[in-house]
Amino acid sequence: MRICALGTDRTQAEMAHTCRGTINLATAHIDTEDACNIVLSSGGRTYHLKASTEVERQRWVTALELAKAKAIRMMNDQSGKGRLLTRDI
């Protein structure tokens, strides 16, 4: 799965070929349901992700939270206007 948000050098046309959709991580809410499940909500949509183990789930949550912090910094700095940041997950 690839999650896309505000950030890098890809154009909208390039994203159409590599992503099935986008999630704005700067405004996303990241939560856990139980030992293996993550709930990611953004833009009125909710995504339920399932990790194999609690340790893997925590790695995903940490990676998503770090990506969210970076997206917020980039948005605040206005350095990534109109571009997309992608992170493979």
C-alpha positions in Angstrom: 0.0 0.0 0.0 1.3 3.5 -0.7 0.1 6.5 1.3 0.4 9.9 -0.4 0.3 13.3 1.2 1.7 16.8 0.8 5.4 16.9 0.0 8.0 15.8 -2.8 8.8 15.9 -6.5 6.0 13.9 -8.0 3.4 15.5 -10.1 -0.3 14.7 -10.1 0.1 12.9 -13.4 2.9 10.7 -12.0 0.8 9.9 -8.9 -2.1 8.7 -11.1 0.1 5.9 -12.3 1.5 4.8 -8.9 -1.2 5.6 -6.3 -4.8 4.4 -5.9 -5.6 7.5 -3.8 -4.2 10.0 -1.4 -4.3 10.6 2.3 -3.4 14.0 3.7 -1.3 12.9 6.6 -1.1 16.5 8.0 -4.7 16.3 8.9 -5.0 12.5 9.5 -6.0 10.9 12.8 -4.0 7.8 13.7 -5.5 5.4 16.3 -5.2 1.8 17.3 -8.2 -0.5 17.9 -6.4 -3.4 19.5 -3.1 -5.3 19.4 -2.9 -5.5 15.6 -5.3 -3.0 14.1 -4.7 0.6 13.1 -7.4 3.1 12.2 -6.4 6.0 9.9 -9.0 8.7 9.3 -8.6 11.6 6.9 -10.8 13.7 4.7 -14.0 11.9 5.8 -12.6 8.5 5.0 -11.5 5.8 7.4 -9.0 3.1 6.6 -8.6 0.0 8.8 -5.1 -1.5 8.6 -4.1 -4.8 10.1 -0.5 -5.7 11.1 0.7 -9.3 11.7 1.8 -8.6 15.3 1.6 -5.9 17.9 5.3 -5.1 17.3 4.6 -4.6 13.6 1.5 -2.5 14.4 3.7 -0.2 16.6 6.3 0.1 13.8 3.5 1.2 11.4 2.0 3.7 13.9 5.5 5.2 14.6 6.2 5.5 10.8 2.8 7.1 10.2 3.2 9.5 13.1 6.7 10.5 11.9 5.4 11.0 8.3 2.5 13.1 9.7 4.9 15.3 11.7 7.0 15.8 8.5 3.9 16.6 6.5 2.8 19.2 9.1 6.3 20.8 9.1 6.3 20.9 5.3 2.9 22.5 5.2 3.9 25.1 7.8 7.1 25.9 6.0 5.2 26.2 2.7 8.2 24.6 1.0 6.2 21.8 -0.6 3.4 23.8 -2.2 1.5 21.7 -4.8 3.8 18.7 -4.7 3.3 15.3 -3.2 5.2 13.3 -0.6 4.9 9.5 -0.8 5.7 6.9 1.7 5.5 3.2 1.0 3.8 1.1 3.7 
